[in-house]
């Protein structure tokens, strides 16, 4: 019987101790294969070009090219590679910047090994996960001024779909939950992104939480 392919992972962090700890974390999970480690954003781009990993764990605060810039470059040049921001900082600005750059998820470095592995698996299939601290940071941030506001007049159906997006549901799962076709779900998701002026699902979720269009789960 043919085994399922392993999730090919790269770790990006300028601290050797952090990379070693993450490497040890991941040894417990047979479906995740560590294919590379990088100590800078520049090195991460070089390794992505050679190896095309499925998922990247990306530190944000690094000398030279930081994690936000590296995330944007990876997503632009390697759209099949998902990026998970993994940092010590849940500040609202940092969350929004890296999600806008294309990161699918945002975790803090105090995450458990089990939750880290789960988030890697979710990223691999296109699902977004936000650390509770990051969600609270977004929710507690004051609303933008009127001239920065987005057109967030969502329909009832779009609101239902947005709520499911915050839980990491894919278009297929949204369709199954609401008894609509995948193409219909995709159409509504596209409309939601346009109304929120978001380029990715993760960014749309972050904007929705910040503007209190949804209530983040505790």
C-alpha positions in Angstrom: 0.0 0.0 0.0 1.4 3.4 -1.0 2.1 5.7 1.8 0.8 9.3 1.8 3.5 11.8 0.9 5.2 13.6 3.7 4.8 17.4 4.2 8.1 18.9 3.2 9.0 21.6 5.7 11.6 24.4 6.0 12.4 26.3 9.2 13.6 29.9 9.0 15.0 31.5 12.1 18.3 33.3 12.9 18.6 31.6 16.3 20.3 28.2 16.2 18.7 27.2 19.5 15.2 27.9 18.1 15.8 25.9 15.0 17.2 23.0 17.0 14.2 23.0 19.3 11.8 23.0 16.4 13.7 20.2 14.8 13.3 18.1 17.9 9.6 19.0 18.2 9.0 17.6 14.7 10.8 14.3 15.1 7.7 13.0 16.8 5.6 13.4 13.7 6.1 10.8 10.9 4.1 12.8 8.3 6.4 15.9 8.5 9.8 15.9 6.9 12.3 18.7 7.6 14.0 19.4 4.3 15.9 22.6 5.1 16.8 25.2 7.7 17.6 28.8 6.9 19.1 31.5 9.2 17.9 34.5 7.2 15.3 35.6 4.7 17.8 35.7 1.9 18.9 32.1 2.5 15.3 31.0 2.8 14.6 32.3 -0.7 17.6 30.5 -2.1 16.5 27.2 -0.5 13.0 27.6 -1.7 14.3 28.0 -5.2 16.2 24.7 -4.9 13.8 22.6 -2.8 10.2 24.0 -3.2 9.1 23.0 0.3 5.4 22.6 1.0 5.4 24.7 4.2 7.8 27.2 5.7 7.9 28.1 9.4 9.0 31.8 9.2 10.5 33.9 12.0 9.6 37.6 11.6 12.4 39.5 13.3 15.7 38.8 11.6 18.6 41.0 10.5 18.7 41.9 6.8 15.6 40.6 5.0 12.9 40.2 7.7 10.2 37.6 7.8 7.5 39.8 6.2 9.7 40.6 3.2 10.8 37.0 2.9 7.2 35.8 3.1 6.1 38.2 0.3 8.9 37.0 -1.9 8.3 33.3 -1.3 4.6 33.6 -1.9 5.2 35.6 -5.1 7.8 33.2 -6.6 6.5 29.9 -5.1 2.7 30.1 -4.8 2.5 26.4 -3.8 4.6 27.0 -0.7 2.6 28.0 2.3 4.2 30.2 5.0 3.4 30.0 8.7 4.6 33.0 10.7 6.2 31.8 14.0 7.2 34.6 16.3 7.3 35.8 19.9 5.3 38.9 19.1 1.4 39.1 18.7 1.4 42.9 17.9 -1.5 43.8 15.6 0.7 45.6 13.0 3.0 42.6 12.7 0.1 40.2 12.4 -1.5 42.3 9.6 1.7 42.9 7.7 2.7 39.2 7.4 -0.8 38.1 6.6 -1.0 40.7 3.9 2.4 39.4 2.6 0.8 36.0 2.1 1.3 34.0 5.3 -1.5 31.5 5.9 -1.2 31.3 9.6 0.3 33.1 12.6 1.6 31.3 15.7 3.6 32.2 18.8 6.8 30.4 19.7 5.2 29.1 22.9 3.0 26.8 20.8 2.9 23.1 21.8 4.4 20.5 19.5 0.9 19.0 18.9 -0.6 22.4 17.9 2.4 23.2 15.7 2.1 20.0 13.8 -1.6 20.5 13.4 -1.1 24.0 12.0 1.5 22.6 9.6 -1.0 20.0 8.4 -3.7 22.7 8.1 -1.4 25.0 6.1 -0.6 22.1 3.8 -4.2 21.8 2.8 -4.8 25.5 2.6 -6.4 26.2 6.0 -5.5 29.2 8.2 -4.8 29.2 11.9 -4.3 32.3 14.1 -2.9 32.1 17.6 -5.5 33.2 20.1 -3.1 36.0 21.3 -2.9 37.3 17.7 -6.7 37.2 17.3 -7.2 39.1 20.6 -4.6 41.7 19.5 -6.5 42.3 16.3 -9.9 42.4 18.1 -8.6 44.9 20.7 -7.2 47.3 18.1 -9.2 50.4 17.6 -11.2 50.7 14.4 -9.5 52.5 11.5 -10.5 56.1 10.6 -13.3 56.5 8.1 -10.9 57.2 5.2 -9.2 53.8 5.8 -12.5 51.9 6.1 -13.3 49.0 3.7 -16.6 48.3 2.1 -17.7 45.7 4.6 -21.4 45.6 3.8 -21.6 41.8 3.7 -24.7 39.9 2.9 -26.1 37.4 5.3 -24.6 34.5 3.3 -21.2 36.2 3.1 -21.3 36.7 6.9 -22.0 33.0 7.4 -19.1 32.1 5.1 -16.8 34.6 6.8 -17.5 32.9 10.1 -16.6 29.6 8.7 -13.4 31.0 7.1 -12.3 32.1 10.6 -12.5 28.5 11.6 -10.2 27.4 8.8 -12.9 25.9 6.6 -11.9 25.3 2.9 -14.3 26.1 0.0 -15.3 22.4 -0.1 -16.0 22.3 3.6 -18.0 25.6 3.4 -20.1 24.1 0.6 -20.8 21.0 2.6 -21.6 23.0 5.7 -24.0 25.4 3.9 -25.3 22.9 1.3 -24.0 25.0 -1.6 -21.6 24.0 -4.5 -17.9 24.5 -4.3 -18.0 27.1 -7.1 -20.7 29.0 -5.2 -18.6 29.0 -2.0 -15.5 30.2 -4.0 -17.6 33.0 -5.6 -18.7 34.2 -2.2 -15.2 34.0 -0.8 -13.9 36.1 -3.7 -16.6 38.7 -3.0 -15.6 38.8 0.7 -11.9 39.3 -0.1 -12.9 42.1 -2.5 -15.1 43.8 0.1 -12.5 43.6 2.8 -9.7 44.7 0.4 -7.8 41.5 1.3 -5.6 39.5 -1.0 -5.6 36.2 1.0 -8.1 34.3 3.2 -5.8 34.8 6.2 -5.7 38.5 5.7 -9.5 38.6 5.3 -9.8 36.8 8.6 -7.4 39.2 10.3 -9.3 42.3 8.9 -12.7 40.7 10.0 -11.4 40.2 13.5 -9.9 43.7 13.8 -13.1 45.3 12.5 -15.2 43.1 14.8 -17.1 41.5 11.9 -16.6 38.2 13.6 -15.8 37.3 17.2 -12.6 35.3 17.6 -12.9 32.0 19.5 -11.2 32.0 22.9 
